[in-house]
Amino acid sequence: MKKIVLAYSGGLDTSIILKWLQENYNAEIIAYTSDIGQVMNKNKIIRNAKNLGVKKIIIENLKNTFVKEYVFPMLRAHAVYEGIYLLGTSIARPLIAKRQIAIAKKYNAFAVSHGATGKGNDQIRFELGYAYFGKNKIKIIAPWREWNLQSRTDLINYAKKNNIPIPKDKKGAPPFSVDDNIFHTSTEGKILENPKNSPPEFIFQRTVAPEKAPNKKTKVRISFKNSDPISINGKKLSPEKLLNKLNILAGKNGIGRVDLVENRFIGIKSRGIYETPGGTILYLAHRAIESVTLDKDTVHAKEKIMPEYAKLVYNGYWYSKKRINLQKIVDKKRKLVSGDVILSLYKGNVTILSRRTKNKAYSMKKVSFEENKSFNKSKVEKFIKFHSKQLNKS
């Protein structure tokens, strides 16, 4: 029998998709789950898949790979989409797509499938990854663009007909759409769809409200080597454990909340609530350590390409030659970026307290108000005169 590899969460929607694929493609389904730090119940995933007749269930721990090979390179680029979004959902899809294709090849599956809806960005991110690694030799099945199920009621009726368990919170109004991984949590839908509505406090899952955070500041020291974080408060940690530790520290201090109306790749505006606690700290800390280790031209070159880099990640172009070439610019002098940054976390705010490095890019002698012997004043006057003449040039 022909096989399909489905990106499977164990929840209602992907369980419905699993059954629909069995019926409409007369295929054996391989249920595949990437563990990238999302809230998940492995026993539930296995139980639900087995109840639907699935024989091959794969749950793969990719947390360390995800942080080291995807999150950290993106943070080195300071990638922020539309000025505020740290791209937590966007960066996860390429890895899942890559692994799905690898498993499809291993088990000789003719197709891969996902549960992304027809209005969102994720369908594009998944399918660009499939196309890149599958070389168009593996069929892509997107049920939300194919089936006749048009509403939540249709899905519920289909589930009842096929004895698929329906969580109580999904029997009525559509639930919030939540995506999470070790880097972030996003919440969309329901009352959030109207931008005039404030997000209710109960939707936040990994951050406390800033006003309810501790009244005492939390200090944290992050050490960097070759532009990546390697330790917290002097203790070396794996990428996964380091990010998880920062998530806890930032979350309890109310750090990392974002309320964004964004422009989706397909042209729709959408409103989302994002929580990226540890990532927010790392983003600010990395900018701080670069400020004392990299020269002006390198810093400005990175700033110039960042919007394009972020857009490529958002649009699903992680594996594109363009993003890879931009990464080379980002990482050109990463070996210089080493040292410590000490931060204060307090009620939703992050304050840089100290930057320490053996790098000589920052010169106390040159910048000091007490020392002028090493600074050539005549060169400054020539510099200003030159640029005065540029004012009237187009």
N, C-alpha and C positions, 0 to 999 in steps of 0.2 A: 504493500500500500504506500502511496506517496505521502510525504511528510511536510509539515509546516512548523516553523519555529515561531512561537508567539511570545511577545514580551508580556509576561503574565504577572499580575500583582496579587492575585487571589481574591480580589474584591468582586463586587457585583458586575461592573461593566466588562472587565476582561473575562469573567466567567461566562457572561452572555456571548461575548465574542468567540470564546473557545467553542461553545456549543454551536454557534452559527457557522463557524468554519468547518466543523465536523459535518454538519448537515449539507452545506452548500458546496463543499469541495471534496467530500467523501475522502477525507485525509486523516492520517494519524497526526495528532498535535503533540509537539514537544513544548512543554510549558517551561519557559526560561525566565528567571528572575535574577537581576543584578542587584546584589546588596551593596549599595553605595551610601549606606548610613541612614536610610529612610526608616520610619517607624514601621516595623513589619512583624508579622506572626508567622514564622516558618511552618509551624504545625498546621496553621489554618491554610496556608498556601498549598501544602502537600495534600491535606485532607480534601479541600475543595476540588483540586485538580483530579485526584483519584476518584472522587464521586462522579466526575464527568467522564470517567473512563480513560484518563491519561496514564500511560505507562512510563513515560520518560519525563521526569521532573528535575530540572537543574536549577539550583540556587548557588550563585557564585559570589564569593566575598571579594569585592573589588574596591573596598574603601581606601586602602592605602594607595593602590594604583590610581584611583580617581583623584585623590588629593595631590599626589606627587607629580603625576604626568599631565594633569588637566587643570586643576585649580591653581597650583603654584605657578606654572608658566603664565596663566592668565593674570594672576596677581602681579607678576613681574612686569607685565605690560600696563598695570594700573587701569585695566579695562573697566569702563563704566558706561553703560548705555543710556543715552539721553540725560546725562548729567547726574544720575542717581542710582541706577540699577546695576548691581554687582553680578548679574548674569548667572544666578544660581541654578535655574532650570536649564538654561541654554547650554551650559557647559557639560551637563550630565548626559545629554542625548547622544553625542558622538561616541562615547565609550560603550553605551548599551548597544547601539547599532553595530559597532565593530564586533562585539562579542556575539551578537545574534548571527551575523554572517559567518563568523568562524565556526559556530556550532552547526549552522546549516550545512556548511561544507563537510564538517566532520561526520555528520549523520546522513549526508546525501539527501538533504531536504530540498524540495523544488522551490519553496517559497518561505518568506518571512512575513510577519504581520505585527501590527501595533494597535494600541487602543486610543490613539490621538484623534480628537474630533476634527471635523472638516473646516472649522473656523479658526483653528489655532495655529501657532507656529511649530508645535512639536511634530506635526505630520511632515513638515518640510525638513526639520532637523534629522528625524529618523531616516527619512527616505534619501536624503543626500548622503548620509553615512552608508546606507544600504547600497546605493549606486556606486559609491567610491570603492567599497571593498568587494561588492558582488559583481562588479564589471558588467551589470545588466544581464547577467546569466542566471540570476536568482530572482524569481517573481516577487513583486511587492504587493501585498494585499492590505488595503486600508478599508476595513468594514464600514466605518462611519461615512465613507463616500460611496459605498456600494449598496448597503442594505436599505430596506423599506421601513425600518423602524424610525419614526419621525419625532417621537416625544418620549418623555420620561414614562408616561402611561404605557406606551408601546413596549418599552423595555421591561417594565414591571410585569405586564401581561405575558411577555415572552418568557421571563424568568419563572413565573408561576406555572406556565404550561410545561416547562422542562425541569421542574422541581429544583430550581436553583435558589438557594436560601437568600432571602431579602432582609437586610438589616432593617430594624424598626425605623431608623431615621431616614431611610430612603423610600418608605412607602408613601409619604406625602409629597411635600414640595421637594424640588431638586436640592441636594445638599450643596454646601460650598465645595468648589473644586480645589482640592489641596494637593500640592506636589511638595515632596520634601526629600532631602538627602543630607549628608553630613555638613554641607556648606550652607544650606538655606532651607526655608519653608516659604511657599507662596500660597496665598488664599485668594480665590476669585469667586465671582458669582453672587447670586441672591441679592441682598440689599446693597452689596458693594458695586453692583453694575451701574447704579445711579451715583455719579460723582458727588452729588450734594449730601449723600449720607455719610456720616462719620462711621468708621469701623467699630463695631462693638468689641469691648475688651475681651470677651470670651474666645474670640477667634485666634488670639495670639497664643502660640504654643511653646515658644522657647525663650521668650523675653517677658520680664515683668514690666508693668507700667513704670516709667521713670520716677514718677512721684512716690511709688511704693518701694523703690529700690532702697538699699541701706543708706543710712545717713552718714556713713563713714566711707572715705575713699579707699579704693582698692588699687594698690600699686602692682605693676607687673613688668618684668624685664624679659624682652624677647631678643634672642641672639640670632644673628643672620650669618650665613656663610655662603659665598657664591650666589648671593641674592635670594636665597631661600631661608626660611626660618628653621632653626635646628633645635632650639631649646627654650624653655620657659623657666625663669628664675634659676638658671644655672643647671637645670635638669634636661638632658637630652631626651628627645621623644621622637617616635616615628611620625611621619606626616599626619597619619590618621589620628594618633593620640594627641598630637600637638593641637590640631584644629579642634578636636573634641574638648580639650581642656579649656581653650579660649572661648569656645561656645558657652561653656558653663560659667566662666568668669564674666563674660560680657552679658549673657542672658540675665543673670541675677542682678546686674547693674543697669538693666533697661536699655542696653545698647544694641543697635542694629535694625531698628524698625524703619520701614520706608512705605509710604503711600504714594503710588505712582499711576498716572494715566499715561500709558505708553502707546507708541505707534507700532502695531504689529507689522511683520514683513508683508503679509498679504493685504495690508491697507486698512484694517479695522483698528479703531482706537479701543483700548481695553483698560480697565482699572484693576490693579492688583495690590495686595498688601504683602510685603516681603519682610522676612526676618533673616538677617545675615549677621549674627552676633560676632562670632570669631572672625569671620571674613572682614568685617568692618574694622576691627582692631588691626588685623594683618595689613590691610590696605593702607591705613594711616601710618603704621609703623614702618612699612616698606618705603613709603614716600619720605619718611623722616631719615631713614638710614641712607637712602640715595642722595638726599640733600647735602650730606657731608662726605660723600665718597665719589660722586660722579662730576665731571666737568660740565660747564654750562652748555656746550654744543650737544653733548650726549643727552642731557636732561631735556633740552628743547626739542631735539629730534624725536625723542620718545613721546613728548607731549603732542607733537604734531601728528603722529601716526595713530595715537590712542583712539580717537573717535572711529577711524576706519577699522581698526583692529576689533573694537567693541561691536561694531555693526556686523562684521563678518561672523563673530561668535554668535551673536543674537540671531542672525539669519541662517545659521546651520553650516557655515563655511569653515568649520574647524580644520578640516583636512585639505582645504584649498591651497594651491601654491601661493596665493596671495597672502593668506594668514601665516603660512610657514615662513615666507620671506620676511614678513613684518616681525615675526618672532626672532629671526636672526638679528634684526636691528635692535630689538629689545634686549637681547642677550649678549650683544657684542662685547660689552665691558662688565659682564656680571661678576667676573672674578674679583673685581675691585670692591664689590658691595658686601662688606663683612663688618660686623660690629654689633653693638648692643643699643637697644632703644628702651628707655624706661617710660612707662605711661601711667597715667592716673585715670581710673574708671570711676565715674560718679554720676548717678542719676541721668543716664542717657548720653553723657558726654565723655569724650576721650581727649585727654590733654597730654601733650608730649612734655615730659619732664627733663629728659636727658638723652643725648646722642653721644655714643662713645665708639671710636674706631681708631685703628692704627694707620688708616689711610691718610695720606698727606694732602688730599685735595683741598681741605679747609686749612687756611693758614692764619694762625693767630697773629703772626707778625705783620702780615699784610693788612688785616682788617682792624687791628688795634688803633684806637684813637690816641694812644700814648706813643705810637711809633710811626714816624713819617719818613725816616731816612731811606727806606727801601722802596718808597713810592715816588715815581717820577711825575712831578706836577706838570711839567712842560708837555709831556705826552698826553696828559688829560686835556689840556687846552687845545691841542691839535685835534684830538678826538672829537671834542665838542664842535669845533669849527667845521670839521668835515661833515658832521651830521647836520649842522645848521644848513648847509648847502643842499642837503637831501630833502628838506621840507617841501620845496616847491616842485620836486620831481614827481611825475606820475608813476 
